[in-house]
Amino acid sequence: MKKLFAETGVVVSQVDDTTFQIFAPNQSAMDEGKEIINKLLTTEKAPELEFGGIYKATVVEVRDIGVMVSLYSGMPPALLHNSQLDQRKVSHPSALGIEVGQDIQVKYFGRDPVSGLMRLSRKVLQASPR
């Protein structure tokens, strides 16, 4: 709201829970303010991920230590470590035939409390080896 006021001079006031009032010094500021507000309202929000939820992840990069995956568009890539790729020990993702652009199923285990990074696993979704 402060940025909107600084850029256009438009003031937005809340009337009640669902109603807002817009004041602008002139018509061009009003038009520009409405355009900015509409952009903000239609911008795609990051989905809320559910702890323990199973998601389709797209591999965006293959590294020696694992693969970088994205769960939704616009998401910064998250590391799926080699230790979480398969029930067996994996030295490199290419050993499993994983390539950039491939979709894989992963389970979401929240964020690491220290680093804030996503904790993902693919191996928990696989049947145990016999």
Secondary structure as the mmCIF struct_conf table of DSSP 4:
data_model
#
loop_
_struct_conf.conf_type_id
_struct_conf.id
_struct_conf.beg_label_comp_id
_struct_conf.beg_label_asym_id
_struct_conf.beg_label_seq_id
_struct_conf.end_label_comp_id
_struct_conf.end_label_asym_id
_struct_conf.end_label_seq_id
HELX_RH_AL_P HELX_RH_AL_P1 LYS A 2 THR A 8
STRN STRN1 VAL A 11 GLN A 14
BEND BEND1 ASP A 16 THR A 18
STRN STRN2 PHE A 20 PHE A 23
BEND BEND2 PRO A 25 ASN A 26
HELX_RH_AL_P HELX_RH_AL_P2 GLN A 27 THR A 42
BEND BEND3 THR A 43 THR A 43
HELX_LH_PP_P HELX_LH_PP_P1 GLU A 44 GLU A 50
TURN_TY1_P TURN_TY1_P1 PHE A 51 GLY A 52
STRN STRN3 ILE A 54 ARG A 63
TURN_TY1_P TURN_TY1_P2 ASP A 64 ILE A 65
STRN STRN4 GLY A 66 SER A 70
BEND BEND4 LEU A 71 TYR A 72
TURN_TY1_P TURN_TY1_P3 SER A 73 GLY A 74
HELX_LH_PP_P HELX_LH_PP_P2 MET A 75 PRO A 77
STRN STRN5 ALA A 78 HIS A 81
HELX_RH_3T_P HELX_RH_3T_P1 ASN A 82 GLN A 84
TURN_TY1_P TURN_TY1_P4 LEU A 85 LEU A 85
BEND BEND5 GLN A 87 ARG A 88
BEND BEND6 SER A 91 SER A 91
HELX_RH_3T_P HELX_RH_3T_P2 PRO A 93 LEU A 96
TURN_TY1_P TURN_TY1_P5 GLY A 97 GLY A 97
TURN_TY1_P TURN_TY1_P6 VAL A 100 GLY A 101
STRN STRN6 ASP A 103 ARG A 111
TURN_TY1_P TURN_TY1_P7 PRO A 113 SER A 115
STRN STRN7 MET A 118 SER A 121
BEND BEND7 ARG A 122 ARG A 122
HELX_RH_3T_P HELX_RH_3T_P3 LYS A 123 LEU A 125
BEND BEND8 GLN A 126 GLN A 126
HELX_LH_PP_P HELX_LH_PP_P3 ALA A 127 PRO A 129
#
